[in-house]
Structures are given as C-alpha cells and as structure tokens.
Amino acid sequence: MHSQTLLVYGDVTVDIGLLIDDLPAVGLDTAATDQRITTGGAAANCAVAAARLGSRVDVVARVGDDLFSDHSIGNLDRYGVGTSAVQRTEGPSPLVVALIDSRGRRSFVSSRGPASGRIPSEVYLPRLGEAKMVHLSGYSFQDPGSRSVALHLRDEARRRGIAVSLDPSALFAENYRRESGWLEGIDYLYPNLHEATTITGRSTPEEAARALRGLGAKAVVVTMGADGCLVLDDNGAMRIPAIRKFPVVDTTGAGDGFAGGFLAVTLAGGAPAQAARVGTLVAARTISKRGGHTGSPSLDELGDLARSMGDEDLQEAAEFLSGGMPSRASERIKGS
C-alpha cells in the first residue's frame, strides 16, 4: 500500500437498483426482474477502485444519520477506505434509484440530500495534510454548499503543491460556460466525450482534449465507452482501446472505476497512458457485475486478469503497483 494518500471528495449514496427488461413509456408500469441495494456515488466508487489496487484513500463526504448511512460507511470501511472525513448530519442519506435494462443501460433518479451541503473545513483539512492527490467529483459542483467545499479543496491543494484531478459530470459541463473558473488548477481531467465536447464546443475527441489541456491540465483523458479513451499529455495523444473481455451487466460506475484505476497508478508514479490502460481494465471489470464498485478488481485480480489476457503492459502495471517502482511499460508508453 502506498504511503501517501488519495483524498476523494464527492457523493456517497445508497443505490437502489431495479433490473427491468426495457424502460417503460411514460404512464406505463413494468415489473422488475431483480433488485439490489448497494453503496454507490461517484466518490465511493472511485475510492473503492483505488483502494482495491493498493492506494491509501480517504473520502470526504456528507451523509445522513439513518440506517442507510451505517450501511454506506460500513461498506467503505470493509474496503479499507478511510471515513474519518465523512460528516453525518440529521436526515436521510443521499439516494439514487437506478433503472437498469437487459442490455446494461441505466437511467437514474437521484436525491443528493445532505451531499449538497457544506462540510466544515475542520472536518477535511486534517486529511489534506497527508494527501498526495485530491480528486473531485463533478457532481459536487451542482449545489452552492458542496461546490464551496470542492473549490476550497482545490485551492488549498494548489497552495500546498498537491495535485488535483477532476471527473466532470454532464451538469458540470453544461454549467461550465457560465463558471469557466472551475477548471483552474486541475492537473488531471477525465471527461467523457459528451462532457468534453460540451465544455469546449469542439466536435472531436482530439480537438476537445487539446482545448482542455490548453486550460493547464498536465493530462486530459477523454473516455469514449466502447471506443476506449484518448490520452493527451506532454508525450502527445494516444488512443487506448476498450477491453471487451467481460459481459456488460450494469454500466453504473464505469467512469468512477476508470478514475480510481487511473488515480492508483498516477499516485504510484505511473505515466498517464499506463494509468489509462489500468483504468480501462477496471472499468471493464466494474460493468461486468451489478453495482458501482462490486466488480472493482483487487491488485491480485488485476495481475491475474492481465496474465489471462496475455497483456504484457497490464502485467507490468500490476507489478509496478505492487512494488511501487516505475515499470518498463511506463517507459515504453512515454516513448511511444
């Protein structure tokens, strides 16, 4: 486990998933074929993915004081994610209802509840002192209270020389034109293609990535689902294909898992393209199971999967994460 900590800020939710054959038309009813109640939210999913790969992770979040919050905090504890900066407040916990069809596609109805509020700085600043990197969820920019926490964490991290990463959301992208200062001081940025083109007004992944990197990010990764991702950093642009080894069961948490895998490698000193390779595998494994992080692979599983795929770069990435030393794959990627 790496000695320096990743600090993740965003939502920790209770996810109620209903499996259905097809989404019902307005005014009609449909029967669920299965149901599940799990811990979710962008912060929880990302944090678990990184922790499973050996990173020390603390979560900053705001939850309620009900049984759901007990379940969520217990879930994070079981995965080794630090919860000392999770504030419990009076009222119900953040809730997401997901409708998941037979092809793994999903629609959400969410209530952020206490997650939209401000967390006192004395709750999270002590954790920042041990952090090597701060990761912000784009959902935290939706409401004034949580936005103030995200911006304070970003600014305080910059002041202390701590790297900052951001995974935007659709609403973040739509509101960015009015709030262009949100991306200042972001070192690592990984929007999906829709978010990237919405923020920049550009039409292709390459054009959008270059426009985003022009804002100051060290690396921009545009994720494109089944088309893989595009990485742009000092070494230029690289396309990384999606991994299609696993069935698609539930796409919830794919982007969060990608971010967690990317951050684990980056925290250990890996190159952005190597980090994106690992993120792609974590995302593929995540969507092969129900829930936003139940499919996140452990470090041992990452190595086993890489060997079964015959992927030398991923095998070396797993060894790199285990030993904390730069891998030959990292050097090959830098020179590619």
C-alpha positions as CSV (number, residue, x, y, z in Angstrom):
1,M,0.0,0.0,0.0
2,H,1.3,3.4,-0.9
3,S,2.3,5.6,2.0
4,Q,0.7,8.8,0.6
5,T,-3.0,9.3,0.5
6,L,-5.6,10.0,-2.2
7,L,-8.3,12.3,-0.9
8,V,-11.6,11.9,-2.7
9,Y,-14.5,14.4,-2.4
10,G,-18.0,13.8,-3.7
11,D,-21.2,11.8,-3.0
12,V,-21.5,8.6,-1.0
13,T,-25.0,7.3,-1.8
14,V,-27.4,4.5,-1.3
15,D,-28.1,2.9,-4.7
16,I,-31.4,1.1,-5.2
17,G,-31.1,-0.8,-8.5
18,L,-34.1,-2.2,-10.3
19,L,-33.5,-4.6,-13.2
20,I,-36.0,-4.4,-15.9
21,D,-36.3,-5.7,-19.5
22,D,-37.0,-2.3,-21.0
23,L,-37.6,1.2,-19.8
24,P,-41.4,1.8,-19.5
25,A,-43.1,4.5,-21.6
26,V,-44.5,7.5,-19.7
27,G,-47.6,6.5,-17.7
28,L,-47.0,2.8,-18.0
29,D,-45.8,0.2,-15.4
30,T,-43.3,-2.5,-15.6
31,A,-42.2,-5.3,-13.3
32,A,-38.6,-5.5,-12.1
33,T,-36.8,-8.8,-12.6
34,D,-34.4,-8.2,-9.7
35,Q,-33.4,-5.6,-7.2
36,R,-30.3,-4.6,-5.2
37,I,-29.4,-2.1,-2.5
38,T,-25.7,-1.1,-2.5
39,T,-23.4,1.7,-1.6
40,G,-22.6,4.0,-4.5
41,G,-21.9,7.5,-5.5
42,A,-19.0,8.8,-7.6
43,A,-16.7,9.3,-4.5
44,A,-17.4,5.9,-3.1
45,N,-17.0,4.1,-6.4
46,C,-13.8,5.8,-7.2
47,A,-12.3,5.5,-3.7
48,V,-13.0,1.7,-3.6
49,A,-11.5,1.2,-7.0
50,A,-8.3,2.9,-6.0
51,A,-8.2,1.2,-2.6
52,R,-8.6,-2.2,-4.1
53,L,-5.4,-1.5,-6.1
54,G,-3.4,-0.7,-3.0
55,S,-3.8,3.1,-2.6
56,R,-4.4,4.7,0.7
57,V,-7.7,6.5,0.3
58,D,-9.8,8.9,2.4
59,V,-13.3,10.1,1.5
60,V,-14.7,13.5,2.2
61,A,-18.5,13.3,2.1
62,R,-21.7,14.3,3.8
63,V,-24.3,11.6,4.6
64,G,-27.5,11.3,6.8
65,D,-28.0,9.7,10.2
66,D,-30.1,6.8,9.1
67,L,-29.5,3.0,8.6
68,F,-28.5,3.6,5.0
69,S,-25.6,5.8,6.1
70,D,-24.5,3.0,8.5
71,H,-24.5,0.6,5.6
72,S,-22.5,3.0,3.4
73,I,-19.8,3.8,5.9
74,G,-19.5,0.1,6.8
75,N,-19.1,-0.7,3.1
76,L,-16.3,1.8,2.7
77,D,-14.6,0.5,5.9
78,R,-14.7,-3.1,4.6
79,Y,-12.8,-2.0,1.5
80,G,-10.2,-0.1,3.6
81,V,-11.3,3.4,2.6
82,G,-10.8,6.0,5.4
83,T,-14.1,7.6,6.6
84,S,-12.9,10.0,9.3
85,A,-13.8,12.9,7.0
86,V,-17.4,11.7,6.3
87,Q,-19.7,14.0,8.1
88,R,-23.0,12.6,9.4
89,T,-25.9,15.1,9.5
90,E,-29.6,14.9,10.6
91,G,-31.9,13.5,8.0
92,P,-32.0,10.8,5.2
93,S,-28.9,9.8,3.3
94,P,-28.3,10.7,-0.4
95,L,-30.3,8.3,-2.6
96,V,-30.1,7.1,-6.2
97,V,-32.6,4.9,-7.9
98,A,-31.2,3.2,-11.0
99,L,-33.3,1.5,-13.7
100,I,-31.1,-1.0,-15.5
101,D,-32.4,-2.7,-18.7
102,S,-31.5,-6.1,-20.1
103,R,-28.5,-4.5,-22.1
104,G,-27.0,-3.0,-19.0
105,R,-28.1,0.6,-19.9
106,R,-29.3,2.7,-17.0
107,S,-31.4,5.7,-16.1
108,F,-31.1,7.5,-12.8
109,V,-33.3,9.4,-10.4
110,S,-31.3,10.9,-7.6
111,S,-31.7,13.0,-4.4
112,R,-28.4,14.4,-3.2
113,G,-29.9,15.4,0.2
114,P,-27.1,16.2,2.7
115,A,-24.5,15.7,0.0
116,S,-25.5,19.1,-1.4
117,G,-24.5,20.9,1.8
118,R,-21.3,22.5,3.0
119,I,-18.8,20.4,5.1
120,P,-16.9,22.5,7.7
121,S,-13.2,22.7,6.8
122,E,-12.1,21.4,10.1
123,V,-13.6,18.0,9.1
124,Y,-11.5,17.6,5.9
125,L,-8.4,19.8,6.2
126,P,-6.6,17.4,8.6
127,R,-6.9,14.6,5.9
128,L,-5.4,17.0,3.3
129,G,-2.2,17.2,5.2
130,E,-1.4,13.5,4.3
131,A,-2.6,13.7,0.7
132,K,-0.5,13.4,-2.4
133,M,-3.5,14.0,-4.7
134,V,-7.1,15.3,-4.3
135,H,-9.8,14.0,-6.6
136,L,-13.1,15.9,-7.1
137,S,-16.3,14.6,-8.5
138,G,-18.1,16.9,-10.9
139,Y,-21.4,16.2,-9.1
140,S,-20.1,18.2,-6.1
141,F,-20.3,21.4,-8.3
142,Q,-24.1,21.1,-8.6
143,D,-25.1,22.9,-5.4
144,P,-23.6,26.0,-3.7
145,G,-22.7,24.2,-0.5
146,S,-20.8,21.3,-1.9
147,R,-19.3,23.5,-4.6
148,S,-17.7,25.7,-2.0
149,V,-16.1,22.6,-0.5
150,A,-14.8,21.4,-3.9
151,L,-13.3,24.8,-4.7
152,H,-11.8,25.2,-1.3
153,L,-10.2,21.7,-1.5
154,R,-8.9,22.6,-5.0
155,D,-7.4,25.9,-3.9
156,E,-5.9,24.6,-0.7
157,A,-4.4,21.7,-2.5
158,R,-2.8,24.1,-5.1
159,R,-1.4,26.2,-2.3
160,R,0.2,23.1,-0.7
161,G,1.5,21.8,-4.0
162,I,-0.8,18.8,-4.1
163,A,-2.1,17.5,-7.5
164,V,-5.8,17.8,-8.2
165,S,-7.9,15.7,-10.5
166,L,-11.5,16.1,-11.7
167,D,-14.1,13.8,-13.2
168,P,-16.7,16.2,-14.6
169,S,-20.4,15.4,-14.8
170,A,-23.0,16.3,-17.5
171,L,-24.3,19.1,-15.4
172,F,-20.8,20.4,-14.7
173,A,-20.2,20.5,-18.5
174,E,-23.5,22.3,-19.1
175,N,-22.8,24.9,-16.5
176,Y,-19.1,25.4,-17.3
177,R,-19.7,28.2,-19.8
178,R,-21.1,30.3,-17.0
179,E,-18.5,29.3,-14.5
180,S,-15.3,28.9,-16.5
181,G,-13.0,29.3,-13.4
182,W,-14.0,25.8,-12.3
183,L,-11.2,24.1,-14.3
184,E,-8.4,26.4,-13.0
185,G,-5.7,24.4,-11.2
186,I,-6.8,21.0,-12.3
187,D,-3.8,18.7,-13.1
188,Y,-5.7,15.6,-14.4
189,L,-9.0,15.8,-16.1
190,Y,-11.1,12.9,-17.5
191,P,-14.4,13.8,-19.0
192,N,-16.4,11.5,-21.2
193,L,-16.8,12.6,-24.9
194,H,-20.1,14.3,-24.3
195,E,-18.7,16.3,-21.4
196,A,-15.5,17.2,-23.3
197,T,-17.4,18.5,-26.4
198,T,-19.9,20.3,-24.3
199,I,-17.3,22.1,-22.3
200,T,-15.1,23.1,-25.2
201,G,-17.6,23.4,-28.1
202,R,-15.2,21.2,-30.2
203,S,-16.5,18.3,-32.2
204,T,-13.8,15.6,-32.0
205,P,-12.1,13.9,-29.0
206,E,-8.7,15.2,-30.2
207,E,-9.8,18.8,-30.6
208,A,-11.7,18.8,-27.3
209,A,-8.7,17.2,-25.4
210,R,-6.3,19.9,-26.8
211,A,-8.7,22.7,-25.8
212,L,-9.0,21.3,-22.3
213,R,-5.3,20.8,-22.0
214,G,-4.8,24.4,-23.0
215,L,-6.5,25.3,-19.7
216,G,-3.5,24.0,-17.8
217,A,-4.1,20.3,-17.2
218,K,-1.0,18.0,-17.2
219,A,-3.1,15.2,-18.8
220,V,-6.6,15.0,-20.3
221,V,-8.2,11.6,-20.8
222,V,-11.4,11.6,-22.9
223,T,-13.4,8.4,-22.2
224,M,-15.5,7.0,-25.0
225,G,-17.1,3.9,-23.7
226,A,-16.8,1.0,-26.1
227,D,-14.4,3.1,-28.2
228,G,-11.9,3.2,-25.4
229,C,-10.2,6.5,-24.5
230,L,-7.9,9.2,-25.7
231,V,-5.0,10.3,-23.6
232,L,-3.3,13.7,-24.2
233,D,-0.2,14.7,-22.2
234,D,3.3,16.0,-22.8
235,N,4.1,13.0,-24.9
236,G,1.3,13.7,-27.3
237,A,-2.0,11.9,-28.0
238,M,-2.6,8.1,-27.6
239,R,-5.7,6.1,-28.3
240,I,-6.3,3.2,-25.9
241,P,-8.9,0.6,-26.9
242,A,-11.7,-0.6,-24.7
243,I,-11.4,-4.1,-23.1
244,R,-14.2,-6.4,-24.3
245,K,-13.3,-9.5,-22.3
246,F,-16.3,-9.3,-19.9
247,P,-20.0,-9.2,-20.4
248,V,-21.8,-5.9,-19.8
249,V,-24.2,-6.4,-16.9
250,D,-24.5,-2.9,-15.4
251,T,-22.7,0.2,-16.6
252,T,-23.1,2.0,-13.3
253,G,-19.8,3.2,-12.0
254,A,-17.8,2.6,-15.2
255,G,-16.4,6.2,-15.2
256,D,-15.8,6.1,-11.5
257,G,-13.9,2.8,-11.7
258,F,-11.8,4.2,-14.6
259,A,-10.9,7.2,-12.4
260,G,-10.0,5.0,-9.5
261,G,-7.7,2.9,-11.6
262,F,-6.1,5.9,-13.2
263,L,-5.5,7.6,-9.9
264,A,-4.0,4.5,-8.3
265,V,-1.3,4.3,-11.0
266,T,-0.8,8.0,-11.0
267,L,-0.4,8.1,-7.3
268,A,2.3,5.5,-7.5
269,G,4.2,7.5,-10.1
270,G,3.0,5.9,-13.4
271,A,2.6,7.6,-16.8
272,P,-0.9,8.9,-17.8
273,A,-1.2,6.4,-20.7
274,Q,-0.3,3.5,-18.4
275,A,-2.8,4.8,-15.8
276,A,-5.5,4.9,-18.5
277,R,-4.7,1.3,-19.5
278,V,-5.4,0.2,-15.9
279,G,-8.4,2.4,-15.7
280,T,-9.9,0.8,-18.8
281,L,-9.5,-2.7,-17.3
282,V,-11.0,-1.6,-14.0
283,A,-14.0,0.0,-15.9
284,A,-14.5,-3.2,-17.9
285,R,-14.4,-5.4,-14.8
286,T,-16.8,-3.0,-12.9
287,I,-19.5,-3.2,-15.5
288,S,-19.4,-7.0,-15.6
289,K,-21.2,-7.0,-12.2
290,R,-24.1,-5.3,-10.6
291,G,-23.3,-2.2,-8.5
292,G,-21.0,0.7,-8.9
293,H,-17.9,-1.0,-7.3
294,T,-18.6,-4.6,-6.5
295,G,-16.7,-5.6,-9.6
296,S,-13.6,-3.5,-8.9
297,P,-10.6,-5.8,-9.1
298,S,-8.1,-6.2,-6.4
299,L,-4.4,-5.9,-7.2
300,D,-4.0,-9.7,-7.3
301,E,-7.0,-9.9,-9.6
302,L,-5.6,-7.2,-11.8
303,G,-2.4,-9.3,-12.3
304,D,-4.4,-12.5,-12.9
305,L,-6.6,-10.8,-15.5
306,A,-3.6,-9.2,-17.2
307,R,-1.9,-12.6,-17.5
308,S,-5.1,-14.4,-18.7
309,M,-5.3,-11.7,-21.4
310,G,-1.7,-12.0,-22.3
311,D,-1.3,-8.2,-21.9
312,E,2.3,-7.5,-21.0
313,D,1.8,-3.9,-20.3
314,L,-1.0,-4.6,-17.9
315,Q,1.1,-7.3,-16.2
316,E,3.9,-4.9,-15.7
317,A,1.4,-2.3,-14.4
318,A,0.2,-4.7,-11.8
319,E,3.8,-5.4,-10.8
320,F,4.5,-1.7,-10.7
321,L,1.6,-1.1,-8.3
322,S,2.7,-4.0,-6.1
323,G,6.3,-2.8,-5.9
324,G,5.9,1.0,-6.3
325,M,8.7,1.2,-8.8
326,P,8.4,2.6,-12.4
327,S,7.7,-0.2,-14.8
328,R,9.1,-0.9,-18.3
329,A,5.5,-0.4,-19.6
330,S,5.6,3.1,-18.3
331,E,8.8,3.8,-20.1
332,R,7.5,2.3,-23.4
333,I,4.4,4.4,-23.2
334,K,6.4,7.6,-22.6
335,G,8.4,6.9,-25.7
336,S,5.5,5.8,-27.9
